Amino acid sequence: MRKTVIAGNWKMNMTPAKTAEFIKALAPMVAGKDKCDVVLCVPAIDIPAAVEAAKGTNIKIGAENVHFKASGAFTGEISAEMLTEAGVEYVVIGHSERRQYFAETDQTVNLRTLAALNAGLKAIVCVGETLEQRELGYTETLLKFQTKMALTNVSAEQLKNVIVAYEPVWAIGTGVTATADQADEGNGFVRAAIAEVYGADVAETVTVQYGGSMNDKNAAELLAKENVDGGLIGGASLVAEKFKAIVDAAQ
Ligand code: PEP
């Protein structure tokens, strides 16, 4: 039985004050929804407010990035230990916006994943193809490569704390959602890559999310697919009612 995880990715939105307000409003809406984990990944500056507001609720808090070194001269970066001490449980790694705008590579995604897992965080590792790569017919090759690269040196035991999010780049923040079949296929390629390394039995236990313009209207159809074990949600996670509706769909 795979765990369904509905995770919001706020990106660079919400201040600490708005964070507290949002979580206070969302908490009663998702209370008792025990068929899925409810996670909000928030900007680093919002983490203390988010952790405080989420106390005593079923909302778990995540970060949007983590550095791969434990400490040192990396101005502006945040370590895994800093996150765990602040009460963070999850962290998004390798989001396509980090890859596109901040020179994230498959190698640094792997290093960040290892740093997160070694610190006891749950890693939400993002993979996904661009439209050009899809049109050239490289979706399967690319998803398998990105997945295997991200998980290099991750043990089967550590894999229990890994969620992979299949996020086609062309569907992120564009309002264009992959069809439920495309999402299921992409998630299936991710699972097949995990199976090639860890075996089919292990791969069956790994949560693979879909992300890319998932919202209150399309969530039920996407989440009904065999290989879709939850969602990583950007825009719709900024509106409590929409996020609640996605959690309801996962129920
Ligand atoms: C995301 O940020 O991971 C994402 C999927 O964004 P959106 O839901 O806005 O497409």
Residues whose N, C-alpha, C, O or C-beta is under 5 A from the ligand:
A	BS01	PEP	N9 A171 I172 G173 T174 G211 G212 S213 M214 L232 I233 G234 G235 A236
